[in-house]
Amino acid sequence: MKPGDDKLTRRVEQQAKRMQRAERERSTLLAQTIYLGSLGLMFILPVIAGAYLGHWLDSKLAGYSMRWTLSLMFLGIVIGGFNVFWMIRSHE
């Protein structure tokens, strides 16, 4: 056995172990679909809630105004973005 063969053998064994671990930890299509669906809901629900609350507040004010609707929709976008960012960071 040559001196470099031992190093090559260890390297191949490490790569084989790494490949086996990656195969065990691989996400299924269903798990990925659920994860992406959760991300979508975490983003869109604050936007919808802001739109409904803003529309309700605008309907209580005299005259035609969309000030609260647009403001709370924008706030929902910001909150939804933070939700998605937080979920992605915690998943890593």
Buried (B, 14 or more C-beta within 10 A) or exposed (E): EEEEEEEEEEEEEEEEEEEEEEEEEEEEEEEEEEBEEBBEEBBEBBBEBBBBBBBEBBEEEEEEEEEBBBBBBEBBBEBBBEBBEEBEEEEE
